[in-house]
């Protein structure tokens, strides 16, 4: 596709993303700055519970590891919640304007992604201040390897989020109970994802766990870029099944889009 053909697509996605941000923060006093304060407040609350009271993490890296996990989970939860309501919140556009039905779920991914990147800048700055000695001891090869793992983790999580946005958008338009169900998934899913602690899963069940929770492995890989994290002992079959699950989610979401894209306006 030529650059001139990408421009109108990008403009439409930006307009829809701006609409999501405006709708989300239009009645708030803090507005966009709430996207910075909310993860920070969550971090302090969870650190008091898991870091101080329960003493889950005793290393000097634990507060930063916890903060990175909270930022990443906030990216996932905010994106999918926006994506789930992307058709319903944009009912006038969906029903009156002929456009690609993938735009609303994709736009719901871009606006939280911008928040995540800005919050990651805060994380990077704090990491550079407190762990600059660790960076100085890294060779160029180690840095490049870490950067490659970082990109792989971000790309994998992006595919998972986009796939879930498309699936949830179509399912929520057809079955409104999906919203209540997904809110429970978000509420309790954080405790079965390696954010506060590494789950004590026996080796024979690790492959099943990382297949059923496609966000867990890329999150661990992301943490391993910055911290001495113990990665799971998965063989090639385990990694293969994990990435097959992610590919299945993407294909399923696109199949659902292809099946209902012409009739989705009838259900919202």
C-alpha positions as CSV (number, residue, x, y, z in Angstrom):
1,X,0.0,0.0,0.0
2,X,1.3,3.4,-1.0
3,X,2.0,6.2,1.6
4,X,-0.8,8.3,0.1
5,X,-3.2,5.4,0.8
6,X,-2.2,5.2,4.4
7,X,-2.8,8.8,5.1
8,X,-6.6,8.8,5.2
9,X,-6.6,5.6,7.3
10,X,-4.3,7.2,9.8
11,X,-6.4,10.4,9.9
12,X,-9.6,8.5,10.6
13,X,-7.9,6.4,13.3
14,X,-6.6,9.6,15.0
15,X,-10.0,11.3,14.8
16,X,-11.7,8.3,16.4
17,X,-8.9,8.0,19.0
18,X,-9.4,11.7,19.9
19,X,-13.1,11.1,20.3
20,X,-12.4,8.3,22.7
21,X,-10.1,10.5,24.8
22,X,-12.6,13.4,24.7
23,X,-15.5,11.1,25.8
24,X,-13.4,9.6,28.6
25,X,-12.1,12.8,30.1
26,X,-14.6,15.4,29.2
27,X,-16.3,15.5,32.7
28,X,-13.1,15.1,34.7
29,X,-11.2,17.8,36.5
30,X,-7.9,16.2,36.0
31,X,-8.7,15.2,32.5
32,X,-5.8,13.5,30.6
33,X,-3.5,13.7,33.6
34,X,-5.6,11.1,35.3
35,X,-4.0,8.5,33.0
36,X,-0.7,9.3,34.9
37,X,-2.1,9.5,38.4
38,X,-4.3,6.4,38.2
39,X,-1.4,3.8,37.7
40,X,0.7,5.7,40.3
41,X,-2.1,5.4,42.9
42,X,-2.6,1.7,42.0
43,X,1.1,1.2,42.4
44,X,1.3,2.6,45.9
45,X,-1.8,0.7,47.0
46,X,-0.5,-2.6,45.7
47,X,3.0,-2.0,46.9
48,X,1.7,-1.4,50.5
49,X,-0.2,-4.7,50.3
50,X,2.2,-7.0,48.5
51,X,5.5,-5.3,49.0
52,X,5.3,-4.1,52.6
53,X,2.5,-6.1,54.3
54,X,2.8,-9.5,52.6
55,X,6.5,-9.1,51.7
56,X,6.1,-10.8,48.3
57,X,9.1,-9.1,46.8
58,X,12.2,-8.5,48.8
59,X,14.7,-7.4,46.1
60,X,15.5,-3.8,45.2
61,X,13.9,-4.4,41.8
62,X,10.5,-5.3,43.1
63,X,8.9,-1.8,43.2
64,X,9.9,-1.1,39.6
65,X,8.9,-4.6,38.5
66,X,5.5,-4.0,40.1
67,X,5.2,-0.6,38.5
68,X,5.9,-2.0,35.1
69,X,3.4,-4.8,35.5
70,X,0.7,-2.3,36.6
71,X,1.4,0.0,33.7
72,X,1.1,-2.9,31.3
73,X,-2.1,-4.3,32.8
74,X,-3.6,-0.8,32.7
75,X,-2.8,-0.7,29.0
76,X,-4.5,-4.0,28.4
77,X,-7.5,-3.3,30.6
78,X,-8.2,0.2,29.3
79,X,-7.7,-0.8,25.7
80,X,-10.1,-3.8,25.9
81,X,-12.7,-1.9,27.8
82,X,-12.7,0.9,25.2
83,X,-12.6,-1.6,22.4
84,X,-15.5,-3.6,23.8
85,X,-17.7,-0.4,23.7
86,X,-16.3,1.0,20.5
87,X,-19.3,0.1,18.3
88,X,-21.9,1.1,20.9
89,X,-20.2,4.4,21.8
90,X,-20.0,5.3,18.2
91,X,-23.4,4.2,17.1
92,X,-24.2,7.4,15.1
93,X,-21.0,6.9,13.1
94,X,-21.5,3.2,12.6
95,X,-25.1,3.5,11.5
96,X,-24.8,6.6,9.3
97,X,-21.3,6.6,7.8
98,X,-19.8,3.9,5.5
99,X,-16.4,3.1,6.9
100,X,-14.3,0.1,7.7
101,X,-15.7,-1.5,10.8
102,X,-12.2,-2.2,12.1
103,X,-11.5,1.5,12.7
104,X,-13.4,1.8,16.0
105,X,-11.7,-1.2,17.7
106,X,-8.3,-0.1,16.4
107,X,-8.8,3.5,17.5
108,X,-9.7,2.1,21.0
109,X,-6.2,0.5,21.0
110,X,-4.3,3.6,19.9
111,X,-5.4,6.1,22.6
112,X,-4.5,3.9,25.6
113,X,-1.3,3.0,23.8
114,X,-0.3,6.6,23.8
115,X,-0.9,6.7,27.5
116,X,1.2,3.6,27.9
117,X,4.1,5.1,26.0
118,X,4.0,8.3,28.0
119,X,3.9,6.3,31.3
120,X,6.8,4.2,30.1
121,X,8.9,7.3,29.7
122,X,8.3,7.9,33.4
123,X,9.3,4.4,34.1
124,X,12.4,4.6,31.9
125,X,13.5,7.9,33.6
126,X,13.1,6.3,37.1
127,X,15.0,3.2,36.0
128,X,17.9,5.2,34.6
129,X,18.2,7.1,37.9
130,X,18.1,4.1,40.2
131,X,19.8,1.4,38.1
132,X,22.3,3.3,35.9
133,X,25.1,1.1,37.1
134,X,23.3,-1.9,35.6
135,X,23.1,-0.2,32.3
136,X,26.8,0.7,32.2
137,X,27.8,-2.9,32.6
138,X,25.8,-4.0,29.6
139,X,27.6,-4.7,26.3
140,X,26.3,-3.5,23.0
141,X,25.2,-7.1,22.2
142,X,23.3,-7.3,25.5
143,X,21.6,-4.0,24.8
144,X,20.6,-5.0,21.3
145,X,19.3,-8.3,22.5
146,X,17.3,-6.6,25.2
147,X,15.8,-4.1,22.8
148,X,14.8,-7.0,20.4
149,X,13.0,-8.8,23.3
150,X,11.4,-5.5,24.3
151,X,10.0,-5.0,20.8
152,X,8.9,-8.6,20.6
153,X,7.0,-8.4,23.9
154,X,5.3,-5.1,23.0
155,X,4.3,-6.4,19.5
156,X,2.9,-9.6,20.9
157,X,0.9,-7.8,23.6
158,X,-0.4,-5.4,20.9
159,X,-1.6,-8.3,18.7
160,X,-3.4,-9.8,21.8
161,X,-5.0,-6.4,22.6
162,X,-6.1,-5.7,19.0
163,X,-7.5,-9.2,18.7
164,X,-9.5,-8.9,21.9
165,X,-10.7,-5.4,21.0
166,X,-12.2,-6.7,17.7
167,X,-13.7,-9.8,19.4
168,X,-15.2,-7.9,22.3
169,X,-16.6,-5.2,20.1
170,X,-18.6,-7.6,18.0
171,X,-19.6,-9.8,20.9
172,X,-20.7,-6.9,23.0
173,X,-22.8,-5.5,20.2
174,X,-24.6,-8.9,20.0
175,X,-24.6,-9.9,23.6
176,X,-24.6,-7.0,26.2
177,X,-23.8,-9.5,29.0
178,X,-20.2,-9.5,27.7
179,X,-19.5,-6.2,29.4
180,X,-20.3,-7.6,32.8
181,X,-18.3,-10.7,32.1
182,X,-15.3,-8.9,30.9
183,X,-15.3,-6.6,33.9
184,X,-14.9,-9.6,36.1
185,X,-12.1,-10.9,33.9
186,X,-10.3,-7.6,34.3
187,X,-10.9,-7.5,38.0
188,X,-9.6,-11.0,38.8
189,X,-7.3,-11.5,35.8
190,X,-4.7,-9.3,37.3
191,X,-4.1,-11.9,40.1
192,X,-3.5,-14.8,37.6
193,X,-1.0,-12.7,35.6
194,X,2.6,-12.3,36.8
195,X,2.3,-8.7,38.0
196,X,2.5,-8.9,41.8
197,X,4.3,-12.2,42.0
198,X,5.4,-15.2,39.8
199,X,2.7,-17.8,40.1
200,X,4.0,-21.2,41.5
201,X,2.9,-23.3,38.5
202,X,4.4,-26.7,38.2
203,X,6.4,-27.4,35.0
204,X,3.8,-29.8,33.6
205,X,1.1,-27.1,33.6
206,X,3.2,-24.1,32.5
207,X,2.4,-24.6,28.8
208,X,-1.3,-24.8,29.5
209,X,-1.1,-21.6,31.6
210,X,0.8,-19.6,29.0
211,X,-1.6,-20.8,26.3
212,X,-4.7,-19.8,28.3
213,X,-3.2,-16.5,29.4
214,X,-1.5,-15.1,26.3
215,X,-0.5,-11.9,28.1
216,X,1.6,-13.7,30.7
217,X,4.6,-14.7,28.7
218,X,5.2,-11.4,26.8
219,X,4.9,-9.6,30.2
220,X,7.6,-11.9,31.7
221,X,9.8,-11.2,28.7
222,X,9.2,-7.5,29.1
223,X,10.2,-7.7,32.7
224,X,13.3,-9.8,31.8
225,X,14.7,-6.8,29.8
226,X,15.0,-4.7,32.9
227,X,15.1,-7.2,35.8
228,X,16.6,-10.6,36.7
229,X,13.3,-12.5,36.2
230,X,13.1,-16.2,36.2
231,X,11.6,-17.2,32.8
232,X,9.5,-20.3,32.4
233,X,11.0,-23.6,31.4
234,X,9.1,-24.0,28.1
235,X,10.3,-26.2,25.3
236,X,9.8,-25.3,21.6
237,X,6.4,-26.9,21.7
238,X,5.4,-24.7,24.6
239,X,6.5,-21.5,22.9
240,X,4.9,-22.7,19.6
241,X,1.5,-23.4,21.2
242,X,1.6,-20.0,23.0
243,X,2.2,-18.1,19.7
244,X,-0.3,-20.4,17.9
245,X,-2.9,-19.3,20.5
246,X,-2.1,-15.6,19.7
247,X,-2.4,-16.3,16.0
248,X,-5.7,-18.1,16.6
249,X,-7.1,-15.0,18.5
250,X,-6.1,-12.7,15.6
251,X,-7.6,-15.0,12.9
252,X,-10.8,-15.6,15.0
253,X,-11.2,-11.8,15.4
254,X,-10.8,-11.2,11.7
255,X,-13.1,-14.0,10.8
256,X,-15.7,-12.5,13.1
257,X,-15.2,-9.1,11.5
258,X,-15.6,-10.6,8.1
259,X,-18.8,-12.4,9.1
260,X,-20.6,-9.5,10.9
261,X,-19.1,-6.3,9.4
262,X,-22.1,-5.7,7.1
263,X,-24.8,-6.4,9.7
264,X,-23.3,-4.9,12.9
265,X,-25.3,-1.7,12.6
266,X,-28.5,-3.7,13.0
267,X,-27.4,-4.8,16.5
268,X,-26.4,-1.5,18.1
